[in-house]
Amino acid sequence: MKLIVGLGNPGKEYEHTRHNAGFDVLDELARLCQTSIDQKKFNALIAQVRIGSEQVILMKPQTFMNNSGEAVIQAVNFYKIETKDILVVHDDLDLPIGKLRIRTQGSSGGQKGMQSIMNHLHTQDILRIRVGIDKNPLIPIVDYVLGKIPKESKADFDDSVKKAADAAYMSINHDFSEVMNRYNKA
């Protein structure tokens, strides 16, 4: 069993904000799998799908970003999922819009949802796909991440969401180094 987690904040007011890039990617991944992420379990919305020969849980924690680890640890404990079988998708202020960065480990880079997951799992060795949202030094970070992608950047952002969903899908049945080689260049 594998777990793919998209980070974001629940509620209509946060839909399609920069900080919900992980939710957007999971919605695109669910579309690829011809399902909806709508089952309530583990303080999250989940869907169970089969990708190739693997059973996969798609998860959108509903705990708010900073407490994402609370939902993840519940699923990990219930299904006995190994850390190597977890992939987290989240926004990244340090990457330009349209850019992905795929890694096997590392710090949270200040992303509080990722930090919460690392704290609950007691490791930095977590597969991740970071989706660039850029930053604006003139706008306070909280206001920026909770804002919408501007129209002039929407096509690049949507393209990165599709690529991230494709990368997550590919990660289920391919070596993660292949995924990194393919999508880190994109």
FITORSE-958540 format. One record per residue (C-alpha): x, y, z. Coordinates in Angstrom, 1 decimal, padded with zeros to 4 digits. Layout:
! residues N
X|Y|Z
...
This chain:
! residues 186
000.0|000.0|000.0
001.2|003.5|-000.9
000.1|006.9|000.3
000.1|010.1|-001.8
-000.7|013.2|000.3
-001.5|016.6|-001.2
-001.2|019.5|001.2
-003.7|022.4|001.5
-006.3|024.0|003.7
-010.0|022.8|003.8
-012.8|025.1|002.9
-014.2|027.0|-000.1
-012.3|030.2|000.8
-008.9|028.4|000.3
-009.8|026.6|-002.9
-007.3|027.2|-005.7
-005.1|029.4|-003.6
-001.3|029.1|-003.9
-001.1|027.2|-000.6
-003.5|024.6|-001.9
-001.3|023.5|-004.8
-001.0|020.0|-003.2
-004.8|019.7|-003.2
-005.0|020.8|-006.8
-002.4|018.2|-007.8
-004.3|015.4|-005.9
-007.6|016.5|-007.7
-005.8|016.1|-011.0
-004.4|012.8|-010.0
-007.9|011.6|-008.9
-009.1|012.7|-012.4
-006.4|010.6|-014.0
-007.5|007.6|-011.8
-011.2|008.3|-012.6
-012.2|008.8|-009.0
-013.1|011.5|-006.5
-011.3|012.1|-003.2
-014.4|012.3|-001.0
-014.4|009.6|001.6
-013.9|011.0|005.1
-011.4|009.1|007.2
-008.3|010.0|009.4
-009.3|013.7|009.5
-008.8|013.8|005.8
-010.6|013.2|002.5
-009.3|010.1|000.9
-009.8|007.8|-002.1
-008.5|004.3|-002.6
-007.3|003.4|-006.1
-005.3|000.8|-007.9
-002.4|002.1|-010.0
-000.9|-000.9|-011.9
-000.5|-003.6|-009.3
-000.4|-001.2|-006.3
-003.2|-000.2|-003.9
-002.8|003.6|-003.3
-004.5|006.0|-000.9
-004.9|009.5|-002.2
-005.2|011.9|000.8
-006.1|015.5|001.3
-005.7|016.3|005.1
-008.5|018.4|006.5
-006.6|019.4|009.6
-005.4|022.7|008.1
-001.9|022.9|006.7
000.1|023.3|009.9
-001.3|020.0|011.3
-001.1|017.8|008.2
001.0|015.3|010.1
-002.0|014.4|012.4
-003.9|013.0|009.4
-000.9|011.3|007.8
000.2|009.4|010.9
-003.4|008.0|011.4
-003.3|006.5|007.9
000.3|005.3|008.3
-000.6|003.5|011.5
-003.9|002.1|010.3
-002.5|000.7|007.0
001.0|000.0|008.3
002.5|002.1|005.5
006.3|002.3|005.4
007.8|005.8|005.1
009.4|004.8|001.7
005.9|004.4|000.4
004.7|007.9|001.2
004.8|010.8|-001.3
003.9|014.3|-000.3
002.9|017.1|-002.7
003.1|020.7|-001.6
003.6|024.3|-002.7
007.0|026.0|-002.6
007.6|029.7|-002.3
011.3|029.3|-003.4
010.4|027.9|-006.9
009.0|030.0|-009.7
005.4|029.3|-010.9
005.5|026.4|-013.4
008.6|024.7|-011.9
008.6|021.4|-010.0
011.3|020.1|-007.7
011.1|016.4|-006.8
013.2|015.0|-004.0
013.6|011.9|-001.8
014.4|013.7|001.4
015.4|017.1|002.9
014.2|019.8|005.2
010.7|021.3|005.1
012.1|024.5|003.6
009.8|026.3|005.9
006.7|024.6|004.6
004.8|024.0|007.9
002.6|021.2|006.6
005.7|019.2|005.5
007.3|020.0|008.8
004.3|018.6|010.6
004.5|015.4|008.6
008.2|015.1|009.3
007.6|015.6|013.0
004.9|012.9|013.2
006.9|010.4|011.1
010.3|011.3|012.8
012.2|011.5|009.6
013.2|013.8|006.7
013.4|010.8|004.4
010.0|011.4|002.7
009.4|011.5|-001.0
008.1|014.9|-002.1
007.0|016.9|-005.1
007.3|020.6|-004.6
005.1|022.9|-006.8
006.5|026.4|-007.4
004.2|029.3|-006.4
007.0|032.0|-006.4
006.9|034.8|-003.9
006.5|038.5|-003.8
008.6|040.5|-001.4
005.9|043.3|-001.3
003.2|041.0|000.0
003.3|039.4|003.4
003.9|035.6|003.1
000.6|034.6|004.7
-001.4|036.9|002.4
000.6|035.8|-000.6
000.2|032.0|-000.1
-003.6|032.4|000.7
-004.0|034.4|-002.5
-005.0|033.1|-005.9
-002.7|032.5|-008.9
-002.9|035.6|-011.1
-004.4|035.2|-014.6
-001.1|035.9|-016.3
000.5|032.9|-014.4
-002.4|030.6|-014.4
-001.4|028.6|-017.6
002.1|027.9|-016.2
000.6|026.9|-012.8
-002.0|024.6|-014.3
000.8|023.0|-016.4
002.9|022.4|-013.3
-000.2|020.8|-011.6
-000.6|018.4|-014.5
003.1|017.5|-014.5
003.1|017.0|-010.8
000.1|014.7|-011.0
001.8|012.8|-013.9
004.9|012.5|-011.8
003.0|011.2|-008.8
001.2|008.7|-010.9
004.5|007.5|-012.5
006.1|007.2|-009.0
003.8|004.3|-008.1
005.3|001.8|-010.6
008.7|003.3|-011.4
011.9|003.9|-009.5
011.8|007.3|-008.0
015.1|008.3|-009.6
013.4|007.9|-013.0
010.6|010.2|-011.9
013.2|012.8|-010.7
015.2|012.5|-013.9
012.1|013.0|-016.0
010.3|015.8|-014.2
013.1|017.8|-012.5
014.3|018.8|-016.0
010.8|019.8|-017.2
